Amino acid sequence: MIQVDGFSKQQRALADIMWGLETEEEVQSFIEGLPKAQQQDAETVLSMLTWAMIDTFEQVDPVITQELNKIFHSKD
């Protein structure tokens, strides 16, 4: 289970919505549809969720973590 502490109520709501979306395209479309002020907050939440997932996988399988790190770092 993925757990991220320290979210505000608004960030928790954004995380819940994004978590329920099926594809990366749906997430990006959701973020792009937000007001500019909330877009940055949503991007931060997405990054935090991504890193929480990587941390969780690292505990399960270090090889998966290495591959995920390659994928996510290639987007930077």
KACOR-V338317 format. One record per helix or strand. SS is the DSSP state (A for helix, B for strand). FROM is the first residue (numbers start at 1). TO is the last residue. If there is no record, write none. Layout:
BEGIN
SS_FROM_TO, SS_FROM_TO
END
This chain:
BEGIN
A_9_19, A_24_32, A_36_60, A_62_74
END
